[in-house]
Amino acid sequence: MVILIARDEKRGTEAVENLKACGLSDIIFHQLDVTDSASIASLADYIKNKFEKLDILVNNTGVSGFIMDAESFTSLKLKSGELSQALIPLFRLSSSARIVNVSSGLGQLKNVTNEWAREVLSDVDGLTE
Ligand SMILES: NC(=O)c1ccc[n+]([C@@H]2O[C@H](COP(=O)([O-])OP(=O)(O)OC[C@H]3O[C@@H](n4cnc5c(N)ncnc54)[C@H](OP(=O)(O)O)[C@@H]3O)[C@@H](O)[C@H]2O)c1
C-alpha cells in the first residue's frame, strides 16, 4: 500500500485517480505539507491508526528555481527532519524499514551559493541535527 502525499487535496486525489486508471490499485492519498507541524502530526496519526506501521518513507519533496536564504534553509532543514522524526516510531513494527532520500546533483556543496549555508554544511565534525 502506497500513501501518496501532496499539499493540495484536489491535485493529490486526481493524481491517485490517474494512477488507479493506469492499473495501480494499492494507492491512497493523504494531505501533507512538510513545512507544517500540524500536517506532519496528522499524517503520522493517520498511518498509526490505519496501518499501525510504516515500511518505507520516501523523502522526494523538492523545491527549485529560487535562491535560498539562511532563514528558509534552516526552516526547510528542520521541517524535513521533523517529518522523519514523526514517522520513525512507525518503523518499529516493520521488518524492512528504510528511508529513501531523493537528492540532486544541485545539492552538492559546490553548488550551494549561500556562503553561510555552505560553511555550516562543510563543517562535518560540527554538524548537528
Ligand atoms: N527533475 C529533475 O531533473 C531532478 C533531478 C535530480 C533530482 N531531482 C530530485 O527529485 C525530487 C523531486 O523533484 P521533481 O523534479 O519531481 O520536482 P517537482 O516536479 O517540482 O515536484 C516536487 C514535489 O514536491 C512537492 N512539494 C513541494 N513542497 C512541498 C511541501 N512543502 N510539502 C509537501 N510536498 C511538497 C510538490 O507537491 P505539490 O506542489 O503538488 O504539493 C511536488 O509534487 C527532488 O528531491 C529533486 O531534488 C529531480
The ligand as a MOL file (V3000), in Angstrom:
LIG
                    3D

  0  0  0     0  0            999 V3000
M  V30 BEGIN CTAB
M  V30 COUNTS 48 52 0 0 0
M  V30 BEGIN ATOM
M  V30 1 N 13.6320 16.8580 -12.0670 0
M  V30 2 C 14.9230 16.5510 -12.1030 0
M  V30 3 O 15.5860 16.6360 -13.1640 0
M  V30 4 C 15.6360 16.0580 -10.8520 0
M  V30 5 C 16.9750 15.6930 -10.9480 0
M  V30 6 C 17.6500 15.2280 -9.8180 0
M  V30 7 C 16.9840 15.1180 -8.6130 0
M  V30 8 N 15.6690 15.5010 -8.5300 0 CHG=1
M  V30 9 C 15.0330 15.3820 -7.2040 0
M  V30 10 O 13.8050 14.6860 -7.3230 0
M  V30 11 C 12.9140 15.1600 -6.3130 0
M  V30 12 C 11.6120 15.5660 -6.9730 0
M  V30 13 O 11.9070 16.5100 -7.9720 0
M  V30 14 P 10.8960 16.8400 -9.1470 0
M  V30 15 O 11.6920 17.2480 -10.3130 0
M  V30 16 O 9.9010 15.7200 -9.2680 0 CHG=-1
M  V30 17 O 10.2370 18.1280 -8.5520 0
M  V30 18 P 8.7740 18.7190 -8.7940 0
M  V30 19 O 8.1790 18.2350 -10.0610 0
M  V30 20 O 8.8890 20.1860 -8.5480 0
M  V30 21 O 7.9770 18.0720 -7.6200 0
M  V30 22 C 8.2560 18.4430 -6.3170 0
M  V30 23 C 7.1470 17.8960 -5.4600 0
M  V30 24 O 7.4030 18.3170 -4.1350 0
M  V30 25 C 6.1600 18.6420 -3.5760 0
M  V30 26 N 6.3290 19.6350 -2.5460 0
M  V30 27 C 6.9650 20.8330 -2.6120 0
M  V30 28 N 6.8840 21.4730 -1.4440 0
M  V30 29 C 6.1600 20.6710 -0.6180 0
M  V30 30 C 5.7350 20.7810 0.7270 0
M  V30 31 N 6.0090 21.8590 1.4650 0
M  V30 32 N 5.0240 19.7550 1.2630 0
M  V30 33 C 4.7290 18.6660 0.5370 0
M  V30 34 N 5.1110 18.4880 -0.7410 0
M  V30 35 C 5.8030 19.4910 -1.3200 0
M  V30 36 C 5.3010 19.1740 -4.6930 0
M  V30 37 O 3.9790 18.8170 -4.3800 0
M  V30 38 P 2.7430 19.7830 -4.6030 0
M  V30 39 O 3.2340 21.0820 -5.1790 0
M  V30 40 O 1.8520 19.0350 -5.5290 0
M  V30 41 O 2.1460 19.9080 -3.2460 0
M  V30 42 C 5.7910 18.3950 -5.9040 0
M  V30 43 O 4.9780 17.2780 -6.1800 0
M  V30 44 C 13.5910 16.3530 -5.6160 0
M  V30 45 O 14.1270 15.9060 -4.3930 0
M  V30 46 C 14.6830 16.7350 -6.5950 0
M  V30 47 O 15.7920 17.3040 -5.9130 0
M  V30 48 C 14.9860 15.9540 -9.6140 0
M  V30 END ATOM
M  V30 BEGIN BOND
M  V30 1 1 1 2
M  V30 2 2 2 3
M  V30 3 1 2 4
M  V30 4 1 4 5
M  V30 5 2 4 48
M  V30 6 2 5 6
M  V30 7 1 6 7
M  V30 8 2 7 8
M  V30 9 1 8 9
M  V30 10 1 8 48
M  V30 11 1 9 10
M  V30 12 1 9 46
M  V30 13 1 10 11
M  V30 14 1 11 12
M  V30 15 1 11 44
M  V30 16 1 12 13
M  V30 17 1 13 14
M  V30 18 2 14 15
M  V30 19 1 14 16
M  V30 20 1 14 17
M  V30 21 1 17 18
M  V30 22 2 18 19
M  V30 23 1 18 20
M  V30 24 1 18 21
M  V30 25 1 21 22
M  V30 26 1 22 23
M  V30 27 1 23 24
M  V30 28 1 23 42
M  V30 29 1 24 25
M  V30 30 1 25 26
M  V30 31 1 25 36
M  V30 32 1 26 27
M  V30 33 1 26 35
M  V30 34 2 27 28
M  V30 35 1 28 29
M  V30 36 1 29 30
M  V30 37 2 29 35
M  V30 38 1 30 31
M  V30 39 2 30 32
M  V30 40 1 32 33
M  V30 41 2 33 34
M  V30 42 1 34 35
M  V30 43 1 36 37
M  V30 44 1 36 42
M  V30 45 1 37 38
M  V30 46 2 38 39
M  V30 47 1 38 40
M  V30 48 1 38 41
M  V30 49 1 42 43
M  V30 50 1 44 45
M  V30 51 1 44 46
M  V30 52 1 46 47
M  V30 END BOND
M  V30 END CTAB
M  END
